[in-house]
């Protein structure tokens, strides 16, 4: 998949079929739109183009980072992704100008695929009705998609964000069509876990939505390889001095111990899929007690994955 930051270098795209949206969770509804876009492009020997926005136009932020979204767009078969820098200047662009300048003049879209609730342009005044008016004028063909419901619940980024933050992994997975995951970069840690015999990869999640504090059985994907392990999300209470700040003021750390693993992954990106929560975080009297508990956590996780 070719990725363009903005529109200056896109050139002449062959028969563009455009999927338009933030697609911040690439959930069941988003995937349906992008997959339909890819299918239509294949049918007409055209080019499937995902137009997305970064940073997220809304304050609550994106479920996935831009790199995570790009990875999923590529897996869905998109040929091209155009990333629009959602800065103050772009936010002031009138909706009608977005259609005329971006969709029609720069991309030269033949087909535009959007969700029914998609809004765009200054003050979010652009909507499917406006796109439909341009479509009727012969500028492009428009296909809009209704909101999908699962067990009566709308598949929306707002609902998924709430479910992930409250630790409802299985419900989130049904709306996403994949396990709850984060794509993060391995950063340098303090090597305490290694000294206990459990080396961990410390993760920077790049502001992705993460599950609640706790210990999880996880699958870890590195390039095309899949491994298993446990992931700690918490404030490391056992390592805190007695006079340390209260937990609410402490940074949350993400550490992943990967089973039977000895690769150097420092500064590399890992995809961590949360399969099941094993237990809550807690403060132990000593590092020895912590080590004993981690061994139990590993045993539970291996049982979940049917590993020896």
C-alpha positions as a Markdown table, in Angstrom:
| # | Residue | x | y | z |
|---|---|---|---|---|
| 1 | Unk | 0.0 | 0.0 | 0.0 |
| 2 | Unk | 1.4 | 3.4 | -1.0 |
| 3 | Unk | 1.0 | 6.1 | 1.7 |
| 4 | Unk | 0.9 | 9.8 | 1.0 |
| 5 | Unk | 1.0 | 12.6 | 3.6 |
| 6 | Unk | -1.3 | 15.2 | 2.0 |
| 7 | Unk | -2.2 | 15.6 | -1.7 |
| 8 | Unk | 0.8 | 17.2 | -3.3 |
| 9 | Unk | 2.5 | 14.0 | -4.4 |
| 10 | Unk | -0.4 | 11.8 | -5.3 |
| 11 | Unk | -0.2 | 12.3 | -9.1 |
| 12 | Unk | -2.7 | 10.8 | -11.4 |
| 13 | Unk | -4.5 | 7.9 | -9.6 |
| 14 | Unk | -6.1 | 5.4 | -12.0 |
| 15 | Unk | -9.9 | 5.3 | -11.5 |
| 16 | Unk | -9.9 | 6.2 | -7.8 |
| 17 | Unk | -12.5 | 4.5 | -5.6 |
| 18 | Unk | -12.4 | 6.4 | -2.3 |
| 19 | Unk | -13.2 | 5.2 | 1.2 |
| 20 | Unk | -13.5 | 8.4 | 3.3 |
| 21 | Unk | -13.3 | 8.6 | 7.1 |
| 22 | Unk | -11.2 | 8.7 | 10.2 |
| 23 | Unk | -11.6 | 4.9 | 10.6 |
| 24 | Unk | -10.0 | 5.3 | 14.0 |
| 25 | Unk | -10.8 | 1.8 | 15.2 |
| 26 | Unk | -11.0 | 0.0 | 11.8 |
| 27 | Unk | -14.0 | -1.8 | 13.4 |
| 28 | Unk | -16.6 | -4.0 | 11.8 |
| 29 | Unk | -18.4 | -1.0 | 10.1 |
| 30 | Unk | -15.1 | 0.6 | 8.9 |
| 31 | Unk | -13.9 | -2.7 | 7.5 |
| 32 | Unk | -17.1 | -3.1 | 5.6 |
| 33 | Unk | -16.7 | 0.3 | 3.9 |
| 34 | Unk | -13.0 | -0.3 | 3.0 |
| 35 | Unk | -13.5 | -3.8 | 1.8 |
| 36 | Unk | -16.4 | -2.7 | -0.5 |
| 37 | Unk | -14.1 | 0.1 | -1.8 |
| 38 | Unk | -11.4 | -2.5 | -2.5 |
| 39 | Unk | -13.9 | -4.8 | -4.2 |
| 40 | Unk | -15.2 | -2.0 | -6.5 |
| 41 | Unk | -11.7 | -1.0 | -7.4 |
| 42 | Unk | -10.9 | -4.5 | -8.4 |
| 43 | Unk | -14.1 | -4.8 | -10.5 |
| 44 | Unk | -13.2 | -1.7 | -12.6 |
| 45 | Unk | -9.4 | -2.2 | -12.6 |
| 46 | Unk | -9.1 | 0.9 | -10.6 |
| 47 | Unk | -7.4 | 2.0 | -7.4 |
| 48 | Unk | -8.8 | 1.7 | -3.9 |
| 49 | Unk | -7.9 | 4.9 | -1.9 |
| 50 | Unk | -8.4 | 5.3 | 1.8 |
| 51 | Unk | -8.6 | 9.0 | 2.8 |
| 52 | Unk | -8.1 | 9.3 | 6.6 |
| 53 | Unk | -7.3 | 12.1 | 9.0 |
| 54 | Unk | -4.6 | 12.5 | 11.6 |
| 55 | Unk | -4.7 | 13.6 | 14.4 |
| 56 | Unk | -8.2 | 12.6 | 15.3 |
| 57 | Unk | -10.6 | 15.5 | 14.7 |
| 58 | Unk | -12.3 | 14.9 | 18.0 |
| 59 | Unk | -10.8 | 15.4 | 21.5 |
| 60 | Unk | -11.2 | 11.9 | 22.8 |
| 61 | Unk | -8.5 | 10.7 | 20.3 |
| 62 | Unk | -8.2 | 7.6 | 18.2 |
| 63 | Unk | -8.5 | 4.0 | 19.3 |
| 64 | Unk | -5.5 | 3.2 | 17.1 |
| 65 | Unk | -2.4 | 5.2 | 16.2 |
| 66 | Unk | -1.9 | 6.2 | 12.6 |
| 67 | Unk | 0.7 | 3.4 | 12.0 |
| 68 | Unk | -1.7 | 0.9 | 13.5 |
| 69 | Unk | -4.5 | 2.0 | 11.2 |
| 70 | Unk | -2.2 | 2.0 | 8.1 |
| 71 | Unk | -1.3 | -1.6 | 8.9 |
| 72 | Unk | -4.9 | -2.6 | 9.0 |
| 73 | Unk | -5.8 | -0.7 | 5.9 |
| 74 | Unk | -3.1 | -2.6 | 4.1 |
| 75 | Unk | -4.3 | -5.9 | 5.4 |
| 76 | Unk | -7.8 | -5.1 | 4.0 |
| 77 | Unk | -6.3 | -4.7 | 0.6 |
| 78 | Unk | -6.2 | -0.9 | 0.1 |
| 79 | Unk | -3.9 | 0.3 | -2.7 |
| 80 | Unk | -3.3 | 3.8 | -1.5 |
| 81 | Unk | -3.8 | 5.7 | 1.7 |
| 82 | Unk | -3.9 | 9.5 | 1.8 |
| 83 | Unk | -3.3 | 10.9 | 5.3 |
| 84 | Unk | -4.8 | 14.4 | 5.8 |
| 85 | Unk | -3.1 | 16.5 | 8.4 |
| 86 | Unk | -6.1 | 17.7 | 10.5 |
| 87 | Unk | -4.6 | 21.0 | 11.6 |
| 88 | Unk | -6.3 | 24.3 | 12.3 |
| 89 | Unk | -6.2 | 25.4 | 8.7 |
| 90 | Unk | -7.7 | 22.2 | 7.4 |
| 91 | Unk | -10.4 | 22.3 | 10.1 |
| 92 | Unk | -11.5 | 25.7 | 8.8 |
| 93 | Unk | -12.0 | 24.4 | 5.2 |
| 94 | Unk | -15.6 | 24.6 | 4.1 |
| 95 | Unk | -17.3 | 21.3 | 3.4 |
| 96 | Unk | -18.1 | 22.3 | -0.1 |
| 97 | Unk | -14.5 | 23.2 | -0.8 |
| 98 | Unk | -13.3 | 19.8 | 0.6 |
| 99 | Unk | -15.5 | 18.1 | -2.0 |
| 100 | Unk | -14.6 | 20.4 | -4.9 |
| 101 | Unk | -10.9 | 20.8 | -4.2 |
| 102 | Unk | -9.9 | 17.5 | -2.6 |
| 103 | Unk | -12.3 | 14.8 | -3.9 |
| 104 | Unk | -13.0 | 16.2 | -7.3 |
| 105 | Unk | -10.0 | 18.2 | -8.4 |
| 106 | Unk | -7.1 | 16.6 | -6.6 |
| 107 | Unk | -8.1 | 12.9 | -6.2 |
| 108 | Unk | -10.6 | 12.9 | -9.2 |
| 109 | Unk | -12.7 | 10.4 | -7.3 |
| 110 | Unk | -15.0 | 8.2 | -9.5 |
| 111 | Unk | -16.6 | 6.5 | -6.5 |
| 112 | Unk | -16.9 | 7.7 | -2.9 |
| 113 | Unk | -17.8 | 5.3 | 0.0 |
| 114 | Unk | -18.7 | 6.6 | 3.4 |
| 115 | Unk | -20.6 | 5.8 | 6.5 |
| 116 | Unk | -24.1 | 7.4 | 6.9 |
| 117 | Unk | -22.9 | 9.4 | 9.9 |
| 118 | Unk | -19.7 | 10.8 | 8.4 |
| 119 | Unk | -19.3 | 14.5 | 8.8 |
| 120 | Unk | -16.6 | 16.8 | 7.4 |
| 121 | Unk | -15.6 | 20.4 | 6.7 |
| 122 | Unk | -15.7 | 23.4 | 9.0 |
| 123 | Unk | -18.1 | 22.9 | 11.9 |
| 124 | Unk | -18.8 | 19.4 | 10.5 |
| 125 | Unk | -21.4 | 20.9 | 8.1 |
| 126 | Unk | -20.6 | 18.4 | 5.4 |
| 127 | Unk | -22.6 | 15.1 | 5.4 |
| 128 | Unk | -24.0 | 12.4 | 3.1 |
| 129 | Unk | -26.7 | 14.7 | 1.8 |
| 130 | Unk | -24.1 | 17.2 | 0.5 |
| 131 | Unk | -22.1 | 14.3 | -1.1 |
| 132 | Unk | -25.3 | 13.0 | -2.6 |
| 133 | Unk | -25.9 | 16.4 | -4.3 |
| 134 | Unk | -22.5 | 16.3 | -5.9 |
| 135 | Unk | -23.1 | 12.7 | -6.9 |
| 136 | Unk | -26.4 | 13.6 | -8.6 |
| 137 | Unk | -24.6 | 16.3 | -10.5 |
| 138 | Unk | -22.4 | 13.6 | -12.1 |
| 139 | Unk | -19.2 | 14.3 | -10.2 |
| 140 | Unk | -18.8 | 10.8 | -8.7 |
| 141 | Unk | -20.9 | 7.8 | -7.6 |
| 142 | Unk | -21.7 | 7.7 | -3.9 |
| 143 | Unk | -22.3 | 4.7 | -1.7 |
| 144 | Unk | -23.2 | 5.2 | 1.9 |
| 145 | Unk | -23.4 | 2.6 | 4.6 |
| 146 | Unk | -25.8 | 2.3 | 7.5 |
| 147 | Unk | -24.5 | 1.8 | 11.1 |
| 148 | Unk | -24.0 | -1.9 | 11.9 |
| 149 | Unk | -25.5 | -3.3 | 15.1 |
| 150 | Unk | -24.3 | -6.3 | 17.0 |
| 151 | Unk | -26.7 | -7.7 | 19.6 |
| 152 | Unk | -28.6 | -4.5 | 19.3 |
| 153 | Unk | -25.6 | -2.4 | 20.1 |
| 154 | Unk | -24.3 | 0.1 | 17.4 |
| 155 | Unk | -20.8 | -0.6 | 16.2 |
| 156 | Unk | -19.2 | 2.7 | 16.9 |
| 157 | Unk | -15.8 | 3.9 | 18.0 |
| 158 | Unk | -17.3 | 5.5 | 21.0 |
| 159 | Unk | -18.8 | 2.2 | 22.2 |
| 160 | Unk | -15.6 | 0.3 | 21.5 |
| 161 | Unk | -13.5 | 2.9 | 23.3 |
| 162 | Unk | -15.7 | 2.6 | 26.4 |
| 163 | Unk | -15.6 | -1.2 | 26.3 |
| 164 | Unk | -11.8 | -1.4 | 26.0 |
| 165 | Unk | -11.3 | 1.1 | 28.8 |
| 166 | Unk | -13.7 | -0.9 | 31.0 |
| 167 | Unk | -11.9 | -4.2 | 30.3 |
| 168 | Unk | -14.7 | -5.9 | 28.3 |
| 169 | Unk | -12.4 | -7.6 | 25.9 |
| 170 | Unk | -14.8 | -10.1 | 24.3 |
| 171 | Unk | -17.5 | -7.5 | 23.6 |
| 172 | Unk | -14.9 | -5.2 | 22.1 |
| 173 | Unk | -13.6 | -8.1 | 19.9 |
| 174 | Unk | -17.1 | -8.7 | 18.5 |
| 175 | Unk | -17.4 | -5.1 | 17.4 |
| 176 | Unk | -13.8 | -4.9 | 16.1 |
| 177 | Unk | -13.8 | -8.4 | 14.5 |
| 178 | Unk | -10.3 | -8.9 | 16.0 |
| 179 | Unk | -8.8 | -9.1 | 19.5 |
| 180 | Unk | -8.2 | -5.8 | 21.3 |
| 181 | Unk | -4.7 | -4.8 | 20.5 |
| 182 | Unk | -2.1 | -2.1 | 20.6 |
| 183 | Unk | 0.8 | -1.4 | 18.2 |
| 184 | Unk | 3.6 | 0.0 | 20.3 |
| 185 | Unk | 7.3 | 0.7 | 20.1 |
| 186 | Unk | 9.8 | -1.1 | 22.4 |
| 187 | Unk | 11.6 | 1.4 | 24.7 |
| 188 | Unk | 14.4 | 1.1 | 27.2 |
| 189 | Unk | 13.3 | -0.2 | 30.6 |
| 190 | Unk | 15.0 | -0.5 | 34.0 |
| 191 | Unk | 15.9 | -4.2 | 33.7 |
| 192 | Unk | 14.3 | -5.1 | 37.0 |
| 193 | Unk | 12.1 | -7.8 | 35.4 |
| 194 | Unk | 15.1 | -9.2 | 33.7 |
| 195 | Unk | 16.9 | -9.5 | 37.0 |
| 196 | Unk | 14.0 | -11.5 | 38.3 |
| 197 | Unk | 14.3 | -13.9 | 35.4 |
| 198 | Unk | 11.5 | -12.5 | 33.3 |
| 199 | Unk | 12.9 | -10.1 | 30.6 |
| 200 | Unk | 10.2 | -7.8 | 29.3 |
| 201 | Unk | 9.7 | -5.5 | 26.4 |
| 202 | Unk | 8.6 | -2.1 | 27.6 |
| 203 | Unk | 6.0 | -0.6 | 25.3 |
| 204 | Unk | 5.2 | 3.0 | 24.2 |
| 205 | Unk | 1.6 | 2.6 | 22.9 |
| 206 | Unk | 1.6 | 6.0 | 21.1 |
| 207 | Unk | -1.6 | 7.2 | 22.8 |
| 208 | Unk | -3.7 | 4.1 | 21.7 |
| 209 | Unk | -6.6 | 3.1 | 23.9 |
| 210 | Unk | -5.4 | 0.5 | 26.4 |
| 211 | Unk | -7.3 | -2.0 | 28.6 |
| 212 | Unk | -7.4 | -1.3 | 32.4 |
| 213 | Unk | -4.6 | -2.0 | 34.8 |
| 214 | Unk | -3.9 | -5.7 | 35.3 |
| 215 | Unk | -2.0 | -8.7 | 34.0 |
| 216 | Unk | -3.1 | -10.3 | 30.7 |
| 217 | Unk | -2.4 | -13.3 | 28.6 |
| 218 | Unk | -1.4 | -11.9 | 25.2 |
| 219 | Unk | -0.4 | -12.9 | 21.7 |
| 220 | Unk | 2.5 | -10.9 | 20.3 |
| 221 | Unk | 3.1 | -10.3 | 16.6 |
| 222 | Unk | 6.4 | -9.2 | 15.3 |
| 223 | Unk | 6.4 | -8.8 | 11.5 |
| 224 | Unk | 4.7 | -12.0 | 10.4 |
| 225 | Unk | 5.7 | -14.1 | 13.4 |
| 226 | Unk | 3.4 | -14.8 | 16.3 |
| 227 | Unk | 4.4 | -15.5 | 19.9 |
| 228 | Unk | 2.6 | -15.7 | 23.2 |
| 229 | Unk | 3.3 | -14.1 | 26.6 |
| 230 | Unk | 1.9 | -12.1 | 29.5 |
| 231 | Unk | 1.5 | -8.3 | 29.5 |
| 232 | Unk | 1.6 | -6.1 | 32.6 |
| 233 | Unk | -0.3 | -2.8 | 32.6 |
| 234 | Unk | 0.2 | -0.9 | 35.8 |
| 235 | Unk | 2.1 | 1.6 | 38.0 |
| 236 | Unk | 4.6 | -0.9 | 39.5 |
| 237 | Unk | 3.4 | -0.5 | 43.1 |
| 238 | Unk | 5.9 | -3.1 | 44.4 |
| 239 | Unk | 8.8 | -0.9 | 43.3 |
| 240 | Unk | 7.5 | 2.3 | 44.9 |
| 241 | Unk | 8.9 | 3.8 | 48.0 |
| 242 | Unk | 6.6 | 4.1 | 51.0 |
| 243 | Unk | 6.5 | 7.9 | 50.5 |
| 244 | Unk | 5.8 | 7.8 | 46.8 |
| 245 | Unk | 3.0 | 9.6 | 45.1 |
| 246 | Unk | -0.4 | 8.1 | 45.1 |
| 247 | Unk | -1.2 | 5.6 | 42.3 |
| 248 | Unk | -3.5 | 8.1 | 40.5 |
| 249 | Unk | -0.5 | 10.4 | 40.0 |
| 250 | Unk | 1.8 | 7.7 | 38.6 |
| 251 | Unk | 2.5 | 6.8 | 35.0 |
| 252 | Unk | 1.1 | 3.6 | 33.7 |
| 253 | Unk | 3.7 | 1.2 | 32.3 |
| 254 | Unk | 3.2 | -1.6 | 29.7 |
| 255 | Unk | 5.6 | -4.5 | 29.9 |
| 256 | Unk | 5.4 | -7.7 | 28.0 |
| 257 | Unk | 7.2 | -11.0 | 28.7 |
| 258 | Unk | 7.3 | -13.2 | 25.6 |
| 259 | Unk | 7.6 | -16.9 | 26.1 |
| 260 | Unk | 10.7 | -18.7 | 24.7 |
| 261 | Unk | 12.0 | -15.5 | 23.1 |
| 262 | Unk | 15.5 | -14.1 | 22.8 |
| 263 | Unk | 15.3 | -11.6 | 19.8 |
| 264 | Unk | 16.5 | -8.0 | 20.2 |
| 265 | Unk | 13.3 | -5.9 | 19.7 |
| 266 | Unk | 14.5 | -2.6 | 21.1 |
| 267 | Unk | 13.0 | 0.3 | 19.1 |
| 268 | Unk | 10.9 | -2.2 | 17.0 |
| 269 | Unk | 7.1 | -2.2 | 16.8 |
| 270 | Unk | 5.1 | -5.0 | 18.5 |
| 271 | Unk | 1.5 | -5.8 | 18.0 |
| 272 | Unk | 0.1 | -7.0 | 21.3 |
| 273 | Unk | -3.3 | -8.7 | 21.3 |
| 274 | Unk | -5.1 | -9.0 | 24.7 |
| 275 | Unk | -6.6 | -12.4 | 24.9 |
| 276 | Unk | -7.7 | -12.7 | 28.6 |
| 277 | Unk | -7.2 | -10.9 | 31.9 |
| 278 | Unk | -5.4 | -13.1 | 34.4 |
| 279 | Unk | -5.5 | -10.9 | 37.5 |
| 280 | Unk | -5.5 | -7.4 | 39.0 |
| 281 | Unk | -2.3 | -5.6 | 39.8 |
| 282 | Unk | -1.2 | -5.6 | 43.4 |
| 283 | Unk | 1.7 | -4.5 | 45.7 |
| 284 | Unk | 3.9 | -7.3 | 47.0 |
| 285 | Unk | 5.9 | -7.3 | 50.2 |
| 286 | Unk | 9.1 | -8.1 | 48.3 |
| 287 | Unk | 10.5 | -8.7 | 44.8 |
| 288 | Unk | 10.8 | -12.4 | 45.7 |
| 289 | Unk | 7.0 | -12.5 | 46.3 |
| 290 | Unk | 6.5 | -10.7 | 43.0 |
| 291 | Unk | 8.7 | -13.3 | 41.2 |
| 292 | Unk | 6.7 | -16.2 | 42.7 |
| 293 | Unk | 3.4 | -14.6 | 41.5 |
| 294 | Unk | 4.8 | -13.9 | 38.0 |
| 295 | Unk | 5.6 | -17.6 | 37.7 |
| 296 | Unk | 2.0 | -18.4 | 38.5 |
| 297 | Unk | 0.8 | -15.8 | 35.9 |
| 298 | Unk | 3.0 | -17.5 | 33.3 |
| 299 | Unk | 1.6 | -20.9 | 34.1 |
| 300 | Unk | -2.0 | -19.6 | 33.8 |
| 301 | Unk | -1.3 | -17.9 | 30.5 |
| 302 | Unk | 0.4 | -21.0 | 29.1 |
| 303 | Unk | -2.7 | -23.0 | 30.1 |
| 304 | Unk | -4.9 | -20.5 | 28.2 |
| 305 | Unk | -2.8 | -21.1 | 25.0 |
| 306 | Unk | -2.4 | -24.8 | 25.6 |
| 307 | Unk | 1.4 | -24.4 | 25.9 |
| 308 | Unk | 3.6 | -26.8 | 27.8 |
